[in-house]
């Protein structure tokens, strides 16, 4: 894993960020003209981008529901993003009234909005500033340990984040840091853009649209994404298009985002639905 420290990004309304472009896709208002311009470039070649963003968020919330119904009452939401409704905390608490969520992000705009959510959610939600490229720092953050007891099962959510992490920044190593710290019976949810069976005609324009962003987008082979779940027990239907989770039935899109939810083996059977 890359051990180089990273400096939190400064606020810059002239550079698009993945979180704000994603907010634009979802129909949010917490984005700037530069984010909308980047998003429109993607929509020109891939008009389903907003639909896919909605389906990816649906995968996240379905995974949260599965974990909450399985008895998980603590969640770490990596790259938590700009608040949307419904959100992780609302779903987690709906299906497990004892649930607590820690959101992690390093985007200044995200953090400013999420800190307002902290007071609104009355102790059910905490947000910390953290860079996923430094997982050990996140895990050692005292604000995390005030809420999350890593000796008990936890759900770690890493949804639509790793396609903004380069191979040099070691996405597999990042996930390993979290899964190694997890107790048996914990869950890991991941989604990421794949080059496998994605329309090659749209990959280059999408990469170009994000080239000026704070982080570029990276499409990876499906085999590499599947390898991130090694040593874990995948929940049915496995690693599939987010449009096909959790039923393995859905509408295909020209760009594919693969998603999967897996449980760390050992400990009592978590059950679930």
C-alpha positions in Angstrom: 0.0 0.0 0.0 1.1 3.6 -0.7 2.1 5.1 2.7 2.5 8.6 1.4 0.5 11.1 3.4 -2.0 13.1 1.4 -3.1 16.7 1.9 -6.9 17.3 2.1 -8.0 19.2 -1.0 -8.7 22.9 -0.6 -12.1 24.2 -1.7 -12.0 25.0 -5.4 -15.1 25.9 -7.3 -13.2 25.9 -10.6 -12.3 22.2 -10.6 -15.0 19.5 -10.8 -15.1 16.9 -8.1 -16.6 13.4 -8.3 -18.9 14.0 -5.4 -20.4 17.2 -6.9 -20.7 15.6 -10.4 -22.5 12.7 -8.8 -24.8 15.1 -7.0 -25.6 16.6 -10.5 -26.4 13.2 -11.9 -28.7 12.5 -8.9 -30.6 15.8 -9.5 -29.0 17.6 -6.5 -28.3 21.3 -6.2 -25.0 21.2 -4.3 -22.8 21.5 -7.4 -21.2 24.2 -9.5 -21.2 25.1 -13.1 -17.9 23.3 -13.7 -19.4 20.1 -12.2 -22.4 20.4 -14.5 -20.3 21.0 -17.5 -18.3 17.8 -16.7 -21.6 15.9 -16.2 -23.1 17.2 -19.4 -20.0 15.9 -21.3 -20.7 12.4 -19.9 -24.5 12.7 -20.7 -23.7 13.6 -24.3 -22.1 10.2 -24.9 -24.0 8.2 -22.2 -27.5 9.6 -21.6 -28.2 6.9 -19.0 -25.6 8.3 -16.6 -28.2 9.8 -14.3 -30.1 6.5 -14.3 -27.0 4.5 -13.6 -26.1 6.9 -10.7 -29.6 6.3 -9.3 -29.3 2.5 -9.6 -25.9 2.6 -8.0 -27.4 4.5 -5.0 -30.1 1.9 -5.0 -27.5 -0.8 -4.7 -26.0 1.1 -1.7 -29.3 1.4 0.1 -30.3 -2.2 -0.6 -26.9 -3.4 0.8 -27.5 -1.2 3.9 -30.9 -2.7 4.4 -29.6 -6.2 4.0 -26.9 -5.6 6.7 -29.3 -3.8 9.1 -31.8 -6.7 8.8 -28.9 -9.1 9.4 -28.3 -7.4 12.8 -25.6 -4.9 11.9 -25.9 -1.8 13.9 -22.7 0.1 12.9 -21.8 1.4 9.5 -18.7 3.1 8.0 -19.7 5.0 4.8 -16.5 5.7 2.9 -16.7 8.6 0.4 -20.1 9.4 1.9 -20.8 12.2 -0.6 -23.3 15.1 -0.6 -26.4 14.2 1.5 -29.3 12.8 -0.5 -32.7 11.3 0.5 -33.0 8.5 1.2 -29.6 8.1 2.8 -27.6 5.5 4.6 -28.5 6.6 8.1 -32.2 6.7 7.4 -32.3 3.2 5.8 -30.0 1.7 8.5 -32.1 3.1 11.3 -35.4 2.1 9.6 -34.4 -1.5 9.7 -32.3 -1.5 12.9 -33.3 1.2 15.4 -29.9 0.9 17.2 -27.9 1.7 14.0 -25.1 4.3 14.0 -23.3 5.6 11.0 -19.9 7.2 10.5 -19.5 9.0 7.2 -16.0 9.6 5.8 -15.0 12.1 3.2 -12.3 14.7 2.4 -14.2 16.9 0.0 -14.7 20.3 1.7 -18.2 20.8 0.2 -19.3 17.3 1.2 -18.0 17.9 4.7 -19.8 21.2 5.1 -23.1 19.7 4.1 -22.6 16.5 6.1 -21.8 18.4 9.3 -25.3 19.9 9.1 -26.6 16.3 8.9 -24.8 15.4 12.1 -27.0 17.7 14.3 -30.2 16.8 12.4 -29.7 13.1 13.0 -29.3 13.4 16.8 -26.4 11.1 17.6 -27.2 8.5 14.9 -24.7 10.0 12.5 -21.1 11.2 12.7 -18.9 12.5 9.9 -15.1 12.6 10.0 -12.6 14.0 7.6 -10.6 11.2 6.1 -8.9 10.1 2.9 -9.6 6.5 1.8 -6.1 6.4 0.5 -5.0 6.4 4.2 -7.2 3.8 5.7 -5.0 3.3 8.8 -5.6 7.0 9.7 -9.4 6.5 9.3 -9.3 3.4 11.5 -7.2 5.2 14.1 -9.4 8.3 14.3 -10.7 8.7 17.8 -14.0 10.1 16.5 -14.5 6.8 14.7 -13.8 4.7 17.7 -16.3 6.8 19.8 -19.0 5.4 17.5 -17.7 2.2 16.0 -16.6 -0.8 18.0 -14.4 -2.8 15.6 -14.5 -5.8 18.0 -18.1 -6.3 16.9 -19.5 -6.8 13.3 -19.6 -3.6 11.2 -20.6 -2.8 7.6 -18.0 -1.0 5.6 -19.5 0.7 2.5 -17.2 1.7 -0.4 -19.6 2.5 -3.1 -18.6 4.4 -6.3 -15.3 5.4 -4.7 -12.6 3.0 -6.0 -12.9 4.0 -9.6 -11.4 7.3 -8.5 -8.4 5.6 -6.9 -5.4 4.7 -9.1 -3.6 1.4 -9.2 -0.6 3.1 -7.6 -2.9 4.0 -4.6 -3.6 0.3 -4.2 -7.4 -0.2 -4.0 -7.0 -3.8 -3.0 -4.7 -2.8 -0.2 -7.2 -0.1 1.0 -10.0 -2.7 1.2 -7.7 -5.2 2.9 -6.9 -2.7 5.6 -10.6 -2.4 6.5 -11.4 -6.1 6.1 -8.4 -7.0 8.3 -9.7 -4.7 11.0 -13.3 -6.1 10.8 -14.7 -8.6 13.2 -16.0 -11.9 11.9 -19.6 -11.4 10.7 -18.8 -8.0 9.3 -19.9 -6.9 5.8 -18.1 -5.1 2.9 -20.1 -3.4 0.1 -18.2 -2.2 -3.0 -19.2 -0.9 -6.4 -16.9 0.3 -9.1 -16.9 1.0 -12.9 -15.8 -1.8 -15.1 -14.3 -1.9 -18.6 -15.6 -5.4 -19.1 -18.5 -5.4 -21.6 -18.7 -1.6 -21.3 -19.2 0.1 -24.6 -15.6 1.1 -25.7 -17.0 4.1 -27.6 -18.0 5.8 -24.3 -15.1 5.0 -22.1 -12.7 7.5 -23.7 -15.1 10.4 -23.6 -16.0 9.7 -20.0 -12.3 9.5 -19.0 -11.8 12.8 -20.9 -14.7 14.5 -19.0 -13.1 13.6 -15.7 -9.5 14.4 -16.8 -9.8 17.9 -15.4 -11.5 16.8 -12.2 -9.9 16.5 -8.8 -9.4 12.8 -9.5 -9.7 10.9 -12.8 -12.1 8.0 -13.4 -10.6 4.5 -14.0 -12.5 1.6 -15.6 -11.2 -1.8 -14.4 -11.6 -5.4 -15.6 -14.4 -7.3 -13.8 -11.9 -9.9 -12.7 -9.9 -7.2 -10.8 -13.1 -6.0 -9.1 -14.1 -9.5 -8.1 -10.7 -10.1 -6.7 -11.3 -7.5 -4.0 -13.8 -9.8 -2.4 -11.3 -12.7 -2.0 -11.5 -14.4 1.4 -15.1 -13.1 2.0 -18.4 -14.9 1.4 -20.4 -13.1 -1.3 -24.1 -12.5 -0.8 -26.3 -13.6 -3.7 -26.3 -12.7 -6.5 -22.5 -12.0 -6.2 -20.6 -9.3 -8.1 -23.1 -8.1 -10.7 -24.2 -4.9 -12.4 -25.7 -2.6 -9.8 -28.8 -2.5 -11.9 -29.1 -6.2 -11.3 -28.7 -6.3 -7.5 -30.2 -7.8 -5.3 -32.4 -9.9 -7.7 -30.0 -10.5 -10.6 -32.7 -9.1 -12.8 -32.4 -5.6 -14.3 -31.9 -3.4 -17.3 -28.3 -3.4 -18.8 -26.6 -0.1 -19.6 -23.8 0.8 -22.0 -21.6 1.6 -19.0 -21.4 -1.0 -16.3 -20.9 -0.5 -12.6 -20.3 -3.7 -10.7 -21.4 -4.1 -7.1 -21.2 -6.8 -4.5 -21.8 -7.4 -0.8 -19.8 -9.9 1.1 -19.5 -11.2 4.7 -16.3 -11.9 6.6 -16.5 -15.5 7.6 -16.4 -16.8 11.1 -18.6 -16.0 14.1 -22.3 -16.7 14.3 -24.3 -16.9 11.1 -25.7 -13.4 10.4 -28.7 -14.6 8.6 -30.3 -11.8 6.6 -32.9 -11.7 3.8 
